[in-house]
Amino acid sequence: MSDNTNEPRKIDLAEAMRQKLQQKKEQQKNASKPGMNGSLQTKALRTQNNKKPNNQRRRTGGS
């Protein structure tokens, strides 16, 4: 029982970030393939709603 392959090995922060970035790249590549669910891309491209103007000055009669 000296083999501890089931236990996650400790890695430094730089290595963890590299792995996370690699996973993210793979997910983006898989999402861009035809026939896959592209809802992630369409949501990312949707524009923001414009902010409504603040009418407080007009409502309160300020000059």
N, C-alpha and C positions, 0 to 999 in steps of 0.2 A: 504494500500500500504506500510505497514511497513515491509512486507516480501520481501527480496531481493534475491530470489533464482536464478533469471536469471543472476545476477551479479556474476562474478567469485570471489571466496573468496581469500583473501590474504594468501599465505603460505610462510613459510620460505624456505631458499635455500636448506637445507637438505631434506625437504619433497619433494621439486620439483625434486631434483636429484634422490630420491627413486622412484618417479613416472616415471621418464624418464627411469631409469634402468629397471623397471618392464615392461614398454612398449617394450623396446629393447629385453628383454628376451622372451616375448610373440611373437614378430616378428620372432626371430630366431627359436623358437619352431615351429611356423607355417610354416616357410620356409623349415624345415627339414622333414616335413611330406611327405610321398609318394603321388604322384599325384599333388602336388603343384608345382608352377614354381620355379625350383631350380637354376635359372640363377644367383641369388645373391651368392650362394655358389661357383659356378664354376668360377665366376669372382674373388672371393676372393682367390681362390686357384691357379689362373694363375700366372706363374712366370714372373718376371721382365725381360725386354730386357737387355742384357749385354751392358755395355757402350763401345762405340767404342774407341780404343786407340788413343791417341793424337799423330799425326804424324808430328807435327810442327818442331821438332828437325831434323827429317829426311829430311823434305822438305826444310828447310832453310840451311841445311848443317852444323848444329852445332855439336860440338865435344862432 
